[in-house]
């Protein structure tokens, strides 16, 4: 039989490692969203003494390359320090899998970003962000690029769904160009809040919809 | 894993029937002349006679006369000849507006988009939750500038069969040409041009155990159409190119071999797979109408899991199927058909199409239901969606 994937990818696809949730995870993140395609959640346990990842798990709502990357990335992360684990790239994950088809980069990069975001989530929750750069428009924009617009399958920034962003006094106000009654409005609001509320100098995130 | 392969993607391509190959063989080895040579030597006359005979057989299948049926290289070319041919004939004389449904297959959809770039206006009709074209919107969309309506007979993905009698009647009343892509319905779902007002019909052999690379187009007598495939004067001067006589003979043989009994057998398999999947696998949705659908097509969404993962697991277990997931397509776009019937990316993401053919047996339905049930269960275990709360949600 012939398959469009390497033996290694197929092996991880058929028998994914580290599947599931970690209850009381020290860090967790979800990349992608069910409304627009693949989605992956990453959970980590951190040993605070050594700052190493003692356990990592993932859940995937995605294709073979998404599942295989979630499996390999959690394998690669375990036992590494947070700083080392942060540096794991898509290329490294892909090489560990014996190569992924280029067209699948988009589905598999989610798991890599998921790990990075889970580490960031841990650092933010534990006040470990070393360079405490104040939250700027650029920072907010960068984060909103990870919020998907389910209508287009692309992020809310690229599809001009975000009409305005205001930052002041520890409050971020995001104006979304959708009626509040829209079927995707609650999901988008939740995702935007989740992405921004962990910023160290932010105490409130307000998402407003068009009239 | 099964010892053999179970092929359930007959909408994409079908296994050639040996009887079709036998019918074609003489035109590869004994008489390989083309009809164009009829005035040069006797082999050319024989080729002409063979072509005339199968043209007659195929046109009969629609209740048309032989001069109204031309051969092409397949359904993509047939739809291009029809749509671009009418646009060339009427674009300057009558109007520049074309109407199609938003769930057409790519030949029609992309012909319309190509014409749009050249200054034509296209209305993409909405469809309802089952995939039926909005008849009122069709009636309201036709203006003095409209030259052509192109709406498929049955959908390539979800199998819904359109009410083309009503569509044809509206087009006739308004004096607008009507083309239908019948690639997936012909000849299992009857269509007769004496009963239905339709001017152009796209058909092909690859979906009915005939060879690839041969299709046809019914062109009602008097339909304004300009030839754009230039060269010789073949096919009543509508399409240049040497006649594919073995292909045409194979196409006619393939049509001859389709029987109502066989079609009923496929329908039994279709009904069984739909009933079993929906009854035995939780969180499933049927895409397309339950009854007004192609006898050989079933399309089901398995929620909380992704289609390419399903197809790959099925492949490893010996089953070949297709999915509307974005991950499966080269363009990374979700199925425009599932999106068109009001589904979201999630519904397209987990959609699987099963299409039956002559070589499937009913036992295969039971086998795939069992295998797929296990696969979906395993994939749901690793999915962040579909945990208890979501499941209760969708059961409501």
HADDOCK unambig.tbl for C-alpha pairs under 7 A between the chains (distance, minus, plus):
assign (segid A and resid 19 and name CA) (segid B and resid 382 and name CA) 5.93 0.50 0.50
assign (segid A and resid 20 and name CA) (segid B and resid 382 and name CA) 6.11 0.50 0.50
assign (segid A and resid 34 and name CA) (segid B and resid 346 and name CA) 5.91 0.50 0.50
assign (segid A and resid 35 and name CA) (segid B and resid 344 and name CA) 6.74 0.50 0.50
assign (segid A and resid 35 and name CA) (segid B and resid 345 and name CA) 5.47 0.50 0.50
assign (segid A and resid 35 and name CA) (segid B and resid 346 and name CA) 5.41 0.50 0.50
assign (segid A and resid 36 and name CA) (segid B and resid 345 and name CA) 5.20 0.50 0.50
assign (segid A and resid 36 and name CA) (segid B and resid 346 and name CA) 6.76 0.50 0.50
assign (segid A and resid 37 and name CA) (segid B and resid 345 and name CA) 6.37 0.50 0.50
assign (segid A and resid 37 and name CA) (segid B and resid 346 and name CA) 6.88 0.50 0.50
assign (segid A and resid 37 and name CA) (segid B and resid 349 and name CA) 6.71 0.50 0.50
assign (segid A and resid 41 and name CA) (segid B and resid 384 and name CA) 6.79 0.50 0.50
assign (segid A and resid 59 and name CA) (segid B and resid 382 and name CA) 5.08 0.50 0.50
assign (segid A and resid 59 and name CA) (segid B and resid 383 and name CA) 5.21 0.50 0.50
assign (segid A and resid 59 and name CA) (segid B and resid 384 and name CA) 5.15 0.50 0.50
assign (segid A and resid 60 and name CA) (segid B and resid 382 and name CA) 5.84 0.50 0.50
assign (segid A and resid 60 and name CA) (segid B and resid 383 and name CA) 4.77 0.50 0.50
assign (segid A and resid 60 and name CA) (segid B and resid 384 and name CA) 6.03 0.50 0.50
assign (segid A and resid 61 and name CA) (segid B and resid 304 and name CA) 6.71 0.50 0.50
assign (segid A and resid 61 and name CA) (segid B and resid 305 and name CA) 5.64 0.50 0.50
assign (segid A and resid 61 and name CA) (segid B and resid 306 and name CA) 6.19 0.50 0.50
assign (segid A and resid 61 and name CA) (segid B and resid 383 and name CA) 4.87 0.50 0.50
assign (segid A and resid 61 and name CA) (segid B and resid 384 and name CA) 6.42 0.50 0.50
assign (segid A and resid 62 and name CA) (segid B and resid 305 and name CA) 6.86 0.50 0.50
assign (segid A and resid 62 and name CA) (segid B and resid 306 and name CA) 5.18 0.50 0.50
assign (segid A and resid 63 and name CA) (segid B and resid 306 and name CA) 5.84 0.50 0.50
assign (segid A and resid 63 and name CA) (segid B and resid 308 and name CA) 5.30 0.50 0.50
assign (segid A and resid 63 and name CA) (segid B and resid 309 and name CA) 4.74 0.50 0.50
assign (segid A and resid 63 and name CA) (segid B and resid 327 and name CA) 6.45 0.50 0.50
assign (segid A and resid 64 and name CA) (segid B and resid 308 and name CA) 6.86 0.50 0.50
assign (segid A and resid 64 and name CA) (segid B and resid 309 and name CA) 5.19 0.50 0.50
